[in-house]
Amino acid sequence: MPEHAYLAAVRESYDTVAADYAAKVSTPDGLDPLSRAMLAAFAETVRTADRGPLADLGCGPGYVTAHLAALGVPAYGVDVSPRMVELAREAHPHLRFTVGSMTALDIADGELGGALAYYSTHHTPPELLPVVFAEVHRVLAPGGHLMLAGWAGDDEHVHPEHAYGGHPVSYGLHLLPAPRIAALIEEAGLTVTARLVQEPGAGAKRPVATFLAEKPERP
């Protein structure tokens, strides 16, 4: 299957900023209490359901992957940036990290008990989000769970010129309203079971939307 064009820009940009990103981005211990609580609730849900491992899709340097593993979930990471995967492997040699894209996951049908997309879907053009969510639906086992968290907006398309460390980047940010994100998740055949929208504040410039969803046991 041909690669979607935007992925090359995302891969190149994150390969470029990877070291600065890893140095500057907050680990889960530095997140706000609500964000930590949502991750903990998701980990407990996946662990209790016991339907298979959890894939952290867009794992970056692996901080959240390692956090979930420490909470007792069999977790591994996937990222489109080879340099990010290298850094994750160096920092967490006991965990598995692979290079891959959310639009075409190298994961078998029904293999996962959980899928996490943590600030990793906002580079995806809105017209391709159904492809991403269809892949998540495909790889989740019946009764498996998704957690998606990231910035929300009012159909904004932002083009930052520079990112972590002042490096030039070529990716875009697609910021959708929370109800539209929820609708796209549901259209993929997943059931949204919880949602949380955190308004800007405490240093956050944009709303943050978090969704928990489940793949039904039966179609």
C-alpha positions in Angstrom: 0.0 0.0 0.0 1.5 3.4 -1.0 2.4 5.6 2.0 0.3 8.7 2.5 2.2 11.8 1.5 2.0 13.7 4.9 3.8 10.9 6.7 7.2 11.8 5.1 7.0 15.3 6.5 6.1 14.0 9.9 8.8 11.4 9.9 11.5 13.9 8.7 10.4 16.5 11.2 10.4 14.2 14.2 13.7 12.6 13.2 15.1 16.2 13.3 13.7 17.2 16.6 13.8 13.9 18.4 16.7 14.6 20.8 15.3 18.0 21.8 11.8 16.6 22.1 13.0 13.8 24.4 14.8 16.4 26.6 11.9 18.9 26.8 8.6 16.9 26.8 7.1 16.0 30.1 7.2 12.5 31.4 3.8 11.1 32.8 5.0 12.0 36.3 5.0 15.7 35.3 1.4 15.7 33.8 -1.5 17.3 35.5 -3.6 15.1 37.9 -6.5 14.6 35.4 -4.2 13.4 32.7 -2.4 11.0 35.0 -5.7 9.7 36.3 -7.0 9.1 32.8 -3.8 7.1 31.9 -4.2 5.1 35.1 -7.9 4.4 34.5 -7.0 3.2 30.9 -4.2 1.0 32.2 -6.5 -0.6 34.7 -9.2 -1.1 32.2 -6.9 -2.8 29.7 -5.2 -4.9 32.4 -8.5 -6.1 33.8 -10.1 -6.9 30.5 -7.0 -9.0 29.6 -7.6 -9.2 25.9 -4.0 -8.8 24.8 -1.1 -6.4 24.8 -1.3 -2.6 24.5 0.3 -0.7 21.6 1.3 2.9 22.2 0.7 4.4 18.8 3.0 7.4 18.2 5.1 6.6 21.2 7.9 9.1 20.7 10.7 8.4 23.1 8.6 5.9 25.0 7.9 7.7 28.2 4.2 6.9 28.3 4.8 3.3 27.1 7.1 2.7 30.0 4.6 4.4 32.4 1.9 2.0 31.3 4.2 -1.0 31.5 5.0 0.1 35.1 1.3 0.0 35.8 1.2 -3.7 34.9 0.1 -3.5 31.3 2.1 -5.5 28.6 2.8 -2.5 26.5 5.0 -1.7 23.5 5.5 1.3 21.3 5.1 2.2 17.6 6.3 5.4 16.0 6.7 6.7 12.4 10.1 8.3 13.3 13.1 5.9 13.3 15.1 8.3 15.5 12.3 8.4 18.1 12.3 4.6 18.2 16.1 4.6 18.6 15.8 6.9 21.6 12.9 4.8 23.1 15.0 1.6 22.8 18.0 3.3 24.4 16.0 4.6 27.3 13.8 1.5 27.8 15.8 -1.5 26.6 13.4 -3.9 28.4 10.5 -2.8 26.2 9.7 -3.3 22.5 9.6 -0.4 20.1 9.0 -0.6 16.3 8.8 1.8 13.4 5.3 2.0 11.9 2.4 4.2 10.8 -1.1 4.4 12.3 -2.5 4.3 8.7 -1.1 0.8 8.1 -0.2 -1.0 11.3 1.9 -4.1 11.1 -0.3 -5.8 13.7 -2.6 -8.7 13.2 -6.3 -8.5 13.3 -7.7 -8.6 16.8 -4.2 -8.8 18.4 -4.4 -5.9 20.9 -6.2 -5.5 24.2 -5.5 -1.8 24.1 -4.4 1.0 21.8 -3.2 4.4 23.0 -3.0 7.4 20.7 -1.5 10.0 23.0 -1.0 13.4 21.2 -0.3 11.4 18.1 -3.3 11.9 15.7 -3.2 15.7 15.3 -0.8 15.6 12.4 -3.2 13.4 10.5 -5.3 15.3 7.9 -9.0 15.0 8.9 -9.9 13.1 5.8 -7.5 10.3 6.8 -8.6 10.0 10.4 -11.2 7.4 9.3 -8.3 5.3 8.0 -6.5 5.6 11.4 -9.6 4.7 13.4 -10.4 1.8 11.1 -6.9 0.4 11.7 -7.4 0.7 15.4 -10.7 -1.1 15.1 -9.1 -3.8 13.1 -6.2 -4.5 15.5 -8.2 -4.4 18.7 -9.7 -7.6 20.0 -13.4 -7.7 20.7 -13.7 -6.0 24.1 -10.4 -4.2 23.5 -10.0 -0.5 24.4 -8.8 2.7 22.9 -7.6 5.8 24.6 -7.1 8.9 22.5 -5.9 12.2 23.9 -4.7 15.4 22.2 -5.4 19.0 21.4 -8.8 20.0 20.2 -9.8 23.1 18.3 -12.4 24.6 15.9 -11.3 23.0 12.6 -8.0 24.8 12.8 -5.0 23.9 10.6 -1.8 25.2 12.1 1.6 25.3 10.4 4.4 25.8 12.9 7.6 26.9 11.4 9.8 25.7 14.2 9.5 23.1 17.0 11.5 21.7 19.9 15.0 23.2 19.9 14.1 25.7 17.3 14.4 23.2 14.5 12.4 24.0 11.3 9.6 21.5 10.7 7.3 20.8 7.8 4.3 19.1 9.5 0.9 20.6 10.2 -1.5 20.4 13.1 -5.1 19.6 12.5 -7.2 20.6 15.5 -10.8 19.3 15.4 -13.7 19.9 17.8 -14.1 17.2 20.4 -17.6 16.2 19.2 -16.2 15.6 15.7 -13.4 13.4 17.0 -15.9 11.4 19.0 -18.1 11.0 16.0 -15.2 9.7 13.9 -14.3 7.2 16.6 -17.8 5.9 16.7 -18.1 5.8 12.9 -15.2 3.4 12.9 -17.2 0.9 14.9 -15.9 1.8 18.4 -18.1 2.8 21.3 -17.0 6.0 23.2 -17.4 5.2 26.9 -16.0 8.4 28.4 -14.7 11.8 27.3 -13.0 14.6 29.1 -12.3 18.1 27.7 -9.9 20.2 29.7 -10.1 23.9 28.9 -7.0 26.0 28.4 -5.2 26.9 31.6 -2.1 26.2 33.7 0.1 26.8 30.7 -2.0 25.0 28.1 -2.8 27.1 25.1 -5.5 24.9 23.7 -8.3 22.6 24.9 -7.2 19.0 25.5 -9.8 16.2 24.6 -9.4 12.7 26.0 -11.6 9.8 24.9 -12.0 6.2 26.1 -13.6 3.8 23.6 -14.3 0.1 23.4 -14.6 -2.4 20.5 -17.9 -4.2 21.0 -17.8 -7.9 21.8 -20.1 -8.5 18.8 -20.5 -6.6 15.5 
